[in-house]
Amino acid sequence: MASKLLKIAPLEAQNQIELSLRQAFELLEPQLRPPFPLTIPTPEEYSQLNRAILYGVLCEPNFAKIQIKYLHAIVTDGYCFFVNLLTTIVDELYSKLVKSARIQLISLVSVMIYVSAVGIDGLLVSLLRQIVGGDFSDGNLWLCFELVSLFLSKWDWLVEEEPQVLRNGLYTYLRVLSDHCRFPGDSKLEALRRIEIEFCIKVLREQFHLCLRIGRDLIRLLQDLVHVPEFQAVWKDLVLNPGEFRTQGFEDISQLYRQRTSSRYFLLRITPEMESQLRFLLTHVKLGSQKRHQAWFLRKFLSGSERETLIIDIVRFICCGHHPSNDIIQSDVIPRWAVIGWLLKSCRKSYVEANVKLALFYDWLFFDERIDNIMNVEPAMLLMVNSIPKYVAMTHTLLEFLLLLVDNFDSERKDIIVKGVTSSFGMLARKGVVGSIHVLTSCDALSPPLKEWLGRFLKAGVSKEPQQVHLPCTSVPSFNLPSSTTLETQTVIAGELTESKCAPNDGVGTKAFDSSVPISVEPVTSYSSLVVNCESVEDAIENLVHRFVETARRSNTIDIQILEKILLSFANLDGHKVTGAFALSPQSLSSKIAKELELIGHKLFSPLESIPNISNCDDVVHSATALIIRTFIFSQHERLLEMLLSWSRHGFPVGKCLLSYVLRLAYEAHMAGNVMLPDNSMKANDLGTPFLFLHMDEYFSFLNGGRKDSPEADLSTAKVDHQLVANLVDGAFSAYRCFLMYSRNSLDKAADVTPARLLFSDLGSCSKWEKQILKFSFCSIFDYLSDLSTGEEDIIKLLVTLLDQADIVLMQFEIGLKKFSIFGENTETIFYLIKNSLNWGLLEQHKVWGLIRSELAVSKVQVEKLILEIFCSGILDPNSASIAVEGLLMLCSCRMPTPELVGAIMLLPNTAFQDFSAAVLATWAVSNSSVLFDSLANFLEKLGNEKGDLFTSTGIRINHSVISWLLSYFNTQGMKDNDILSKLSVSILDMKSMLQL
C-alpha cells in the first residue's frame, strides 16, 4: 500500500511513526467529519485524536480546515501534544514527506503560531534545521522562502513571544545567504535573496540587542556577506557608528568578539540526521576503521556540487558542539582532529578551505579562559601536532593561516587577537593537551621562516601577557555585593540586608526612588554548585527547565526545588561570566514556566483573598508564586525583575501578589515585635508567625547557597535579632517599590499610569482582609511607601471606605505620634483633596476629616493659607460642605491663634458659613485670650500700615461676623478694653459703621 504521507522506496520498511498516525486516522476517521461528538475524550482518546487529526490534515488538504476546527474544540493541553507530534515528524521524516504534506505542514505551523501553542519555538527551530546549506534543490529553496516569509508575517509575535526564534532565524539565513549570493545572476534565487536580505537587515537594524546574544560567530557570518550592498552599510555602522544600532551598552565590535557563541547555533546548520551520523562516527567508530563510514557520509551529505560549504558548519559543530567524554578521549575511537583533517582534505574550492580553517581557529582569536572552553580550541592544536610526522604540509598550512589571521583579521584590535591566541597556546600547554609549544617551534620539518615567525609571536605575546586588555562593557554598570565567603562566615542571626539598588534609603524614613540607578546585575550569591562549569551554565539552565517541564507533565505536580534552581541559576548567569548567546530570555523563560504550570492546573499569581491561618500557611509560602516573589525580594536582580514584568504585561496580577506577600510579612514582623525579649531579640519558635519564620528560613538558605543545613538556618531554637527582621521588611518593600517603578517604565507611555495608581490598584486585592490587618496594611503603606501614597486621593478614599471608625481613631493616634503622614505638607494637594472629598459619602467625609484634623494639628502645614483658599474658592455649599466646615472649625480650635491664622480668619469672605470666623475667635477667646488679642493687634497694625484705611470701599474688608463678635465681646468686658482698641488704629464707631456697609 502506497503511503500518502512519505516517499518510500519499494523495499524500504514501513515507518513506525507514519504507521501510528495512519492507524489512528483509520480508527477515528468517522469522528473527524461533522457532526463532531460532544463527549470529552479520555487521555488515551485525546492522544489518538491528535494523531488522527494530524494525519488527516497532512494527507487530506480538502478537509484540513474542518479538522483543525475540531482540534481547537478538543484541545486541553495548549496544543502541546500536537506540536510534539509535528516536531517529531519534522526531525525524523521531513526529508521523506511528499510535497503536499510539506505544504500542509507549513500551514499547520502558521496555525500553531496564531494560537501560541506550547512548544512552537522548538518546532520552528526544527524546521530551520531542515534548511540544508549548499542545497539548491527546489524543495530546499521552497522551505527557505516559506519560513522567512512566515517570520516576516509573524514579526510582532516573534519579537514579543519568541525572540530566541528570531536569533535562530538570523543565524540560519545569514549562513545560507552566503551560498545564495554566490550566484547573483540566477533568476530562480532572486526573489529568495531579496526576502532573506530583508529579514536579516530588519533583525539587525530593529532588534540588534537580540543579535548581540549570538556572540562572535555573528561577525564570522557577516564577513561572508560584506560584498552585498545592504550588508556593507551594516558593516560600516558596526565598525564606525555602533550608536546607529540604538542598543544600550553596545559601543564597539570587540564586545561581540568576547561573547562565546552557544553550541545550539551550530546545531542549526546541520540536520538531525547529519548530527546523528557525526556523533556515531565520533563515538563508536574506531581509528583505522573509519574510511567506509567517511565515504558513506560524503555520498550521503556532501555529494552535491555546492554541498561543500556544509563542511564549514560541520567543523564548527565538531569543535564547539561535540565534546567527547574522557572515556572516549582515552579510547581508540577516531578523535575529532582526525575527522576535521579528513574534512579539510575533502575541500576542493579554495574559498571553502579558507572558511573551514577560519571555523577551526575562530575561537582561538578571542579565547578567554574565563568564558571559553578549552575543548573548542583543542582540535586545531592536536591536528597541527599529530600531522607533523606524515602530513607536515597540513601543519605548515594551518600554522601559517593562524599567524596570518593574527596580523590581518582586525588590525585595529590586534591586541585582543594576540591575547586570545597566546591564551590558547598557554592553556593547551598548561592543561597537558600538548607537552609543550616547543613541539612546533623546534620542529625540523617546518620551514625556518615559519618557526621564526611563530617564535616572535609567542615571545611578543608573553611579554604582553601581564597587560590587561580592556573591552567595552556590554551591560549596565555592575555593583559590588557581599561575597559569598563573607555571607557564609556569619555565625549569628543578625546583620543587615544588602541595600537595594532600586530604592536607596535617605536615612530619615522616607524611601526615595532614583530611577536612574539600575537594579542589581551582579550574581545573587555563590551558586556554583547548581552549574557544572562556566562553559555549560546555559545548557545547565535549559536542562533544569527541561526537567521541570518533564516532571510537571509526568506527575502533574510542581517541583519547587527545580524551579528554585532555575531562578537562582538564571539570576546568577553573570556570576559565571557567561556572555555568549542564551536562548532563554527572561520573557521566554517566564512564558514557559507559566504555560507549564497552567497545563497542570496551577495558575501563577493568584491574589490572596484573606490572610491564611497557620494550618495552611505552609502551602502558601511554598507555592511557586511565593518562591518567585521571595527570590526576587532577596536578590532584586534585573533578570528576575524582567520575568516579573513579562508576567505582568501578560495579565498576571504580579503587583497584587507581591504587595500581599510584603504586607503579610510586615504584619507578622509587627506581631513578632510585641514579644520582644530584654536583649531586643525574639525567640523564633515563640513568635506565632509562621509566614515570617518561613521567610527568614528561606533567607538564610539563600545566603548560604541554597543549603538548609547551616547553623544560621536552624531557627527552631535561635534568637532572632529585631534589626534583622526590620531589614527583611525594608528589603521587601524596597523590592515592591522597584517593581512598581519599572512597571511604569514598561507600560504604554501614553497611558496615564503612575506608580501611585499601580499601588492603588494592587491595594484593591487586600479589601477582604480582616480589619485589623487591613488597618495595619494602610499604616505600612504610608510608612514604607510614603513617596507613592502620601496625598493620593484614590488611596485615601479607599482607606476611609474600607476601615471602620474604630480603626480610623487608632490611625489618628499614630498620626498624632508622627509615625507617618497621610496628607503631606503640600497645601495645594490638601486643598484639592478636600475639594474632591465634598462629593464623597457623609460617612467617608467624617472619617477623612478626623484624619485631617489629627495630622494638621501636629504638622507644619500653613493652615491659614489652606482656610483662605477653601473659603475664597467658592466650593463651600451649605448643603454639601457642612462636614468640611465643621472639620475646619475643630482644626482651628486646636491650633494656636498666631497673627497669620487670626488674620486669615478675619479676612474670610462674607459668604456661606459667615459666622465661621466669629465662632473661631470665640473659641480662642476662651482657650487663648491673651494670645488671640496680641495676634489680633499685630495683624491689624501691620495691615493698617501696609494698606492705609482698612475700611474704605477699595480696601480689604474685614469679615462682618468678626466685627460683630468683637463689639459684643468688648461690650461685655467693659470699657477697659478700649485700651486694646486704641492699639488697633480703629475706633468702635468705625467698626459699627463697617457693619452698615
Rosetta blueprint (number, residue, H / E / L):
1 M L
2 A L
3 S L
4 K L
5 L L
6 L E
7 K L
8 I L
9 A L
10 P L
11 L L
12 E L
13 A L
14 Q L
15 N L
16 Q H
17 I H
18 E H
19 L H
20 S H
21 L H
22 R H
23 Q H
24 A H
25 F H
26 E H
27 L H
28 L H
29 E H
30 P H
31 Q H
32 L H
33 R L
34 P L
35 P L
36 F L
37 P L
38 L L
39 T L
40 I L
41 P L
42 T L
43 P H
44 E H
45 E H
46 Y H
47 S H
48 Q H
49 L H
50 N H
51 R H
52 A H
53 I H
54 L H
55 Y H
56 G H
57 V H
58 L H
59 C H
60 E L
61 P H
62 N H
63 F H
64 A H
65 K H
66 I H
67 Q H
68 I H
69 K H
70 Y H
71 L H
72 H H
73 A H
74 I H
75 V L
76 T L
77 D L
78 G L
79 Y L
80 C H
81 F H
82 F H
83 V H
84 N H
85 L H
86 L H
87 T H
88 T H
89 I H
90 V H
91 D H
92 E H
93 L H
94 Y H
95 S H
96 K H
97 L E
98 V L
99 K H
100 S H
101 A H
102 R H
103 I H
104 Q H
105 L H
106 I H
107 S H
108 L H
109 V H
110 S H
111 V H
112 M H
113 I H
114 Y H
115 V L
116 S L
117 A L
118 V L
119 G L
120 I H
121 D H
122 G H
123 L H
124 L H
125 V H
126 S H
127 L H
128 L H
129 R H
130 Q L
131 I L
132 V L
133 G L
134 G L
135 D L
136 F L
137 S L
138 D H
139 G H
140 N H
141 L H
142 W H
143 L H
144 C H
145 F H
146 E H
147 L H
148 V H
149 S H
150 L H
151 F H
152 L H
153 S H
154 K L
155 W H
156 D H
157 W H
158 L H
159 V H
160 E H
161 E H
162 E L
163 P H
164 Q H
165 V H
166 L H
167 R H
168 N H
169 G H
170 L H
171 Y H
172 T H
173 Y H
174 L H
175 R H
176 V H
177 L H
178 S H
179 D H
180 H H
181 C L
182 R L
183 F L
184 P L
185 G L
186 D L
187 S H
188 K H
189 L H
190 E H
191 A H
192 L H
193 R H
194 R H
195 I H
196 E H
197 I H
198 E H
199 F H
200 C H
201 I H
202 K H
203 V H
204 L H
205 R H
206 E H
207 Q L
208 F H
209 H H
210 L H
211 C H
212 L H
213 R H
214 I H
215 G L
216 R L
217 D H
218 L H
219 I H
220 R H
221 L H
222 L H
223 Q H
224 D L
225 L L
226 V L
227 H L
228 V L
229 P H
230 E H
231 F H
232 Q H
233 A H
234 V H
235 W H
236 K H
237 D H
238 L H
239 V H
240 L H
241 N L
242 P H
243 G H
244 E H
245 F H
246 R L
247 T L
248 Q L
249 G L
250 F L
251 E L
252 D L
253 I L
254 S H
255 Q H
256 L H
257 Y H
258 R L
259 Q L
260 R L
261 T L
262 S L
263 S H
264 R H
265 Y H
266 F H
267 L H
268 L H
269 R L
270 I L
271 T L
272 P H
273 E H
274 M H
275 E H
276 S H
277 Q H
278 L H
279 R H
280 F H
281 L H
282 L H
283 T H
284 H H
285 V L
286 K E
287 L L
288 G L
289 S L
290 Q L
291 K H
292 R H
293 H H
294 Q H
295 A H
296 W H
297 F H
298 L H
299 R H
300 K H
301 F H
302 L L
303 S L
304 G L
305 S L
306 E L
307 R H
308 E H
309 T H
310 L H
311 I H
312 I H
313 D H
314 I H
315 V H
316 R H
317 F H
318 I H
319 C H
320 C H
321 G L
322 H L
323 H L
324 P L
325 S L
326 N H
327 D H
328 I H
329 I H
330 Q H
331 S L
332 D L
333 V E
334 I L
335 P L
336 R H
337 W H
338 A H
339 V H
340 I H
341 G H
342 W H
343 L H
344 L H
345 K H
346 S L
347 C L
348 R L
349 K L
350 S H
351 Y H
352 V H
353 E H
354 A H
355 N H
356 V H
357 K H
358 L H
359 A H
360 L H
361 F H
362 Y H
363 D H
364 W H
365 L H
366 F L
367 F L
368 D L
369 E L
370 R L
371 I L
372 D L
373 N L
374 I H
375 M H
376 N H
377 V H
378 E H
379 P H
380 A H
381 M H
382 L H
383 L H
384 M H
385 V H
386 N H
387 S L
388 I L
389 P L
390 K L
391 Y L
392 V H
393 A H
394 M H
395 T H
396 H H
397 T H
398 L H
399 L H
400 E H
401 F H
402 L H
403 L H
404 L H
405 L H
406 V H
407 D H
408 N H
409 F L
410 D L
411 S H
412 E H
413 R H
414 K H
415 D H
416 I H
417 I H
418 V H
419 K H
420 G H
421 V H
422 T H
423 S H
424 S H
425 F H
426 G H
427 M H
428 L H
429 A H
430 R H
431 K L
432 G L
433 V L
434 V L
435 G L
436 S L
437 I L
438 H H
439 V H
440 L H
441 T H
442 S L
443 C L
444 D L
445 A L
446 L L
447 S L
448 P H
449 P H
450 L H
451 K H
452 E H
453 W H
454 L H
455 G H
456 R H
457 F H
458 L H
459 K H
460 A H
461 G H
462 V H
463 S H
464 K H
465 E L
466 P L
467 Q L
468 Q L
469 V L
470 H L
471 L L
472 P L
473 C L
474 T L
475 S L
476 V L
477 P L
478 S L
479 F L
480 N L
481 L L
482 P L
483 S L
484 S H
485 T H
486 T H
487 L H
488 E H
489 T L
490 Q L
491 T L
492 V L
493 I L
494 A L
495 G L
496 E L
497 L L
498 T L
499 E L
500 S L
501 K L
502 C L
503 A L
504 P L
505 N E
506 D L
507 G L
508 V L
509 G L
510 T L
511 K E
512 A L
513 F L
514 D L
515 S L
516 S L
517 V L
518 P L
519 I L
520 S E
521 V L
522 E L
523 P L
524 V L
525 T L
526 S L
527 Y L
528 S H
529 S H
530 L H
531 V L
532 V L
533 N L
534 C H
535 E H
536 S H
537 V H
538 E H
539 D H
540 A H
541 I H
542 E H
543 N H
544 L H
545 V H
546 H H
547 R H
548 F H
549 V H
550 E H
551 T H
552 A H
553 R H
554 R H
555 S H
556 N L
557 T L
558 I L
559 D L
560 I H
561 Q H
562 I H
563 L H
564 E H
565 K H
566 I H
567 L H
568 L H
569 S H
570 F H
571 A H
572 N L
573 L H
574 D H
575 G H
576 H H
577 K L
578 V L
579 T L
580 G L
581 A L
582 F L
583 A L
584 L L
585 S L
586 P H
587 Q H
588 S H
589 L H
590 S H
591 S H
592 K H
593 I H
594 A H
595 K H
596 E H
597 L H
598 E H
599 L H
600 I L
601 G L
602 H L
603 K L
604 L L
605 F L
606 S L
607 P L
608 L L
609 E L
610 S L
611 I L
612 P L
613 N L
614 I H
615 S H
616 N H
617 C H
618 D H
619 D H
620 V H
621 V H
622 H L
623 S L
624 A H
625 T H
626 A H
627 L H
628 I H
629 I H
630 R H
631 T H
632 F H
633 I H
634 F H
635 S H
636 Q L
637 H E
638 E H
639 R H
640 L H
641 L H
642 E H
643 M H
644 L H
645 L H
646 S H
647 W H
648 S H
649 R H
650 H L
651 G L
652 F L
653 P L
654 V H
655 G H
656 K H
657 C H
658 L H
659 L H
660 S H
661 Y H
662 V H
663 L H
664 R H
665 L H
666 A H
667 Y H
668 E H
669 A H
670 H H
671 M H
672 A H
673 G H
674 N H
675 V H
676 M L
677 L L
678 P L
679 D L
680 N L
681 S E
682 M E
683 K E
684 A H
685 N H
686 D H
687 L L
688 G L
689 T L
690 P H
691 F H
692 L H
693 F H
694 L H
695 H H
696 M H
697 D H
698 E H
699 Y H
700 F H
701 S H
702 F H
703 L H
704 N L
705 G L
706 G L
707 R L
708 K L
709 D L
710 S L
711 P H
712 E H
713 A H
714 D L
715 L L
716 S L
717 T L
718 A L
719 K E
720 V E
721 D E
722 H H
723 Q H
724 L H
725 V H
726 A H
727 N H
728 L H
729 V H
730 D H
731 G H
732 A H
733 F H
734 S H
735 A H
736 Y H
737 R H
738 C H
739 F H
740 L H
741 M H
742 Y H
743 S H
744 R H
745 N H
746 S H
747 L L
748 D L
749 K L
750 A L
751 A L
752 D L
753 V L
754 T L
755 P H
756 A H
757 R H
758 L H
759 L H
760 F H
761 S H
762 D H
763 L H
764 G H
765 S H
766 C H
767 S L
768 K L
769 W L
770 E L
771 K H
772 Q H
773 I H
774 L H
775 K H
776 F H
777 S H
778 F H
779 C H
780 S H
781 I H
782 F H
783 D H
784 Y H
785 L L
786 S H
787 D H
788 L H
789 S H
790 T L
791 G L
792 E L
793 E H
794 D H
795 I H
796 I H
797 K H
798 L H
799 L H
800 V H
801 T H
802 L H
803 L L
804 D L
805 Q H
806 A H
807 D H
808 I H
809 V H
810 L H
811 M H
812 Q H
813 F H
814 E H
815 I H
816 G H
817 L L
818 K L
819 K L
820 F L
821 S L
822 I L
823 F L
824 G L
825 E L
826 N L
827 T H
828 E H
829 T H
830 I H
831 F H
832 Y H
833 L H
834 I H
835 K H
836 N H
837 S H
838 L L
839 N L
840 W L
841 G L
842 L H
843 L H
844 E H
845 Q H
846 H H
847 K H
848 V H
849 W H
850 G H
851 L H
852 I H
853 R H
854 S H
855 E H
856 L H
857 A L
858 V L
859 S L
860 K L
861 V L
862 Q L
863 V H
864 E H
865 K H
866 L H
867 I H
868 L H
869 E H
870 I H
871 F H
872 C H
873 S L
874 G L
875 I L
876 L L
877 D L
878 P L
879 N L
880 S L
881 A L
882 S H
883 I H
884 A H
885 V H
886 E H
887 G H
888 L H
889 L H
890 M H
891 L H
892 C H
893 S H
894 C L
895 R L
896 M L
897 P L
898 T L
899 P H
900 E H
901 L H
902 V H
903 G H
904 A H
905 I H
906 M H
907 L L
908 L L
909 P L
910 N L
911 T L
912 A L
913 F L
914 Q L
915 D L
916 F H
917 S H
918 A H
919 A H
920 V H
921 L H
922 A H
923 T H
924 W H
925 A H
926 V H
927 S H
928 N L
929 S H
930 S H
931 V H
932 L H
933 F H
934 D H
935 S H
936 L H
937 A H
938 N H
939 F H
940 L H
941 E H
942 K H
943 L H
944 G H
945 N H
946 E H
947 K H
948 G L
949 D L
950 L L
951 F L
952 T L
953 S L
954 T L
955 G L
956 I L
957 R L
958 I L
959 N L
960 H H
961 S H
962 V H
963 I H
964 S H
965 W H
966 L H
967 L H
968 S H
969 Y H
970 F H
971 N H
972 T H
973 Q H
974 G L
975 M H
976 K H
977 D H
978 N H
979 D H
980 I H
981 L H
982 S H
983 K L
984 L L
985 S L
986 V L
987 S L
988 I H
989 L H
990 D H
991 M H
992 K H
993 S H
994 M H
995 L H
996 Q L
997 L L
